[in-house]
């Protein structure tokens, strides 16, 4: 075996130990825990009020759209932060000029701006009126 791979032996042992610890805790709780449904366990949980209807109620799709948009713009920031940190060292790291890195980021921000413009024009962030087509 290549000596290079031996450097990862400690990491692999730690991953294996964490996995075995997790499996061991789940298995121990299954063996030790009691699995009997009694009337007390089946009673209403909070406030003593019996549940009415289905617990899997429908949500407006706007909640999901806003969540996806949040993740999308969050990921965009993840790409922008490292660029901003190494901007002054771009010529040494990549061999291209700083100006090229600047225009590259402007193109990227252009795509982000087009996406934001589409979101605003579509009215996804406008919660004042209910739309059935979303």
C-alpha positions as CSV (number, residue, x, y, z in Angstrom):
1,X,0.0,0.0,0.0
2,X,1.2,3.5,-0.8
3,X,2.5,5.4,2.2
4,X,0.5,8.4,1.2
5,X,-2.8,6.6,2.0
6,X,-1.5,5.7,5.5
7,X,-1.9,9.3,6.4
8,X,-5.7,8.9,6.2
9,X,-5.7,5.9,8.5
10,X,-6.5,8.0,11.6
11,X,-9.3,9.8,9.8
12,X,-10.8,6.5,8.6
13,X,-10.6,5.1,12.1
14,X,-12.4,8.1,13.5
15,X,-15.2,7.9,10.9
16,X,-15.6,4.2,11.7
17,X,-15.7,4.8,15.4
18,X,-18.3,7.6,15.0
19,X,-20.4,5.3,12.8
20,X,-20.2,2.4,15.2
21,X,-21.0,4.6,18.1
22,X,-24.2,5.9,16.4
23,X,-25.3,2.4,15.4
24,X,-24.6,1.2,18.9
25,X,-26.7,3.9,20.5
26,X,-29.6,3.3,18.2
27,X,-29.4,-0.5,18.7
28,X,-29.1,-0.1,22.5
29,X,-32.1,2.2,22.7
30,X,-34.2,-0.3,20.7
31,X,-33.3,-3.2,22.9
32,X,-33.6,-1.3,26.2
33,X,-36.7,0.7,25.4
34,X,-40.2,-0.6,25.9
35,X,-42.5,-0.8,22.9
36,X,-46.0,-0.9,24.4
37,X,-48.7,1.4,23.3
38,X,-50.9,2.3,26.4
39,X,-53.9,4.6,26.6
40,X,-51.7,7.3,28.2
41,X,-49.4,7.2,25.2
42,X,-52.2,7.4,22.8
43,X,-53.9,10.4,24.5
44,X,-53.8,14.0,23.0
45,X,-50.3,15.4,23.4
46,X,-50.7,19.2,24.0
47,X,-53.6,21.0,25.7
48,X,-55.7,17.9,25.9
49,X,-57.6,18.9,22.7
50,X,-58.3,16.1,20.3
51,X,-56.9,16.6,16.9
52,X,-59.4,17.6,14.2
53,X,-58.7,16.8,10.6
54,X,-55.5,15.7,8.9
55,X,-52.1,16.6,10.5
56,X,-50.6,16.9,7.0
57,X,-52.3,20.2,6.2
58,X,-51.5,22.0,2.9
59,X,-49.2,25.0,2.8
60,X,-49.1,27.6,0.2
61,X,-46.4,27.0,-2.4
62,X,-45.0,30.5,-1.7
63,X,-43.4,29.2,1.5
64,X,-41.5,26.7,-0.5
65,X,-40.6,29.2,-3.1
66,X,-39.2,31.6,-0.5
67,X,-37.2,28.8,1.1
68,X,-35.7,27.8,-2.3
69,X,-34.9,31.4,-3.1
70,X,-33.2,31.8,0.3
71,X,-31.0,28.8,-0.4
72,X,-30.3,30.0,-3.9
73,X,-29.1,33.4,-2.8
74,X,-27.2,31.9,0.1
75,X,-25.3,29.6,-2.2
76,X,-24.5,32.6,-4.4
77,X,-22.9,34.3,-1.4
78,X,-20.9,31.2,-0.8
79,X,-19.4,31.6,-4.3
80,X,-18.8,35.4,-3.8
81,X,-17.1,35.4,-0.5
82,X,-13.9,33.4,-1.5
83,X,-13.6,35.5,-4.6
84,X,-13.7,38.7,-2.5
85,X,-11.1,37.3,-0.1
86,X,-8.6,36.4,-2.8
87,X,-9.3,39.2,-5.3
88,X,-6.0,41.0,-4.8
89,X,-4.1,37.7,-5.2
90,X,-5.9,36.5,-8.4
91,X,-2.9,37.1,-10.7
92,X,-0.6,35.0,-8.6
93,X,-3.1,32.2,-8.0
94,X,-4.7,31.8,-11.4
95,X,-2.3,33.5,-13.8
96,X,-5.1,35.8,-15.1
97,X,-5.3,39.5,-14.6
98,X,-7.3,41.1,-11.8
99,X,-9.4,42.8,-14.4
100,X,-10.4,39.4,-15.9
101,X,-11.5,38.3,-12.4
102,X,-13.5,41.5,-12.0
103,X,-15.4,41.0,-15.3
104,X,-15.9,37.3,-14.5
105,X,-17.7,38.3,-11.3
106,X,-19.7,41.0,-13.0
107,X,-21.0,38.3,-15.5
108,X,-21.9,36.1,-12.5
109,X,-23.7,39.0,-10.8
110,X,-25.5,39.7,-14.1
111,X,-26.9,36.2,-14.0
112,X,-28.0,36.8,-10.3
113,X,-29.6,40.1,-11.3
114,X,-31.5,38.5,-14.2
115,X,-32.8,35.8,-11.8
116,X,-33.8,38.4,-9.2
117,X,-35.5,40.5,-11.9
118,X,-37.5,37.4,-13.0
119,X,-38.5,36.7,-9.4
120,X,-39.8,40.3,-8.9
121,X,-41.6,40.4,-12.3
122,X,-43.3,37.1,-11.6
123,X,-44.5,38.4,-8.3
124,X,-43.2,35.6,-6.1
125,X,-42.2,37.9,-3.3
126,X,-45.5,39.9,-3.4
127,X,-47.6,38.4,-0.6
128,X,-50.3,41.1,-0.7
129,X,-52.4,39.2,-3.2
130,X,-53.3,35.6,-3.5
131,X,-52.4,33.9,-6.8
132,X,-53.8,30.5,-7.8
133,X,-51.2,30.0,-10.6
134,X,-48.2,29.8,-8.3
